[in-house]
């Protein structure tokens, strides 16, 4: 497997969640390649339910990150998921 780097991280609001298979399909579709990895890390919340940080990883040479981010945002919205997304990789 090629070296992947985190390209985006996101958090879902209001107790929402997405499983690893659905997350990988979403990410592969958003960036147009199956050569991706995803992670989901649980974090304890100070108040309320546990939260998760989702990392979307791919090649450090991935082009058109603004377009990929736009597709990712639209796809999450289409799934009725409310996310805070940050771009984590600087070329």
Residue, then its C-alpha position, 0 to 999 in steps of 0.5 A: x500500500x502506498x504511503x497515505x497522509x491525512x487530507x481531511x478530518x471531520x467531526x459529525x454533530x448531534x450524535x451522528x455517526x458513520x461506519x467504516x465501510x460507508x465512510x470508505x465508500x464515501x471518501x473513495x467516491x469523493x476523491x475518485x479513487x479506491x486508493x484511500x484509507x479512513x480512520x475513526x477515533x473515539x474521543x471522550x466528551x466532557x459532557x454528553x456522548x462520546x464523539x469521533x474524529x474521522x480522518x480521510x487519507x490518500x496520496x500526498x500527491x492528490x490533486x484538486x483538494x478544493x474540488x474533492x472537499x466540495x464533493x465531500x461536503x455535498x455527499x455528507x449533506x445528501x446523507x443528512x450528516x452535519x459535519x465540521x471538516x478541516x483540510x489537514x494536508x498542505x502541499 
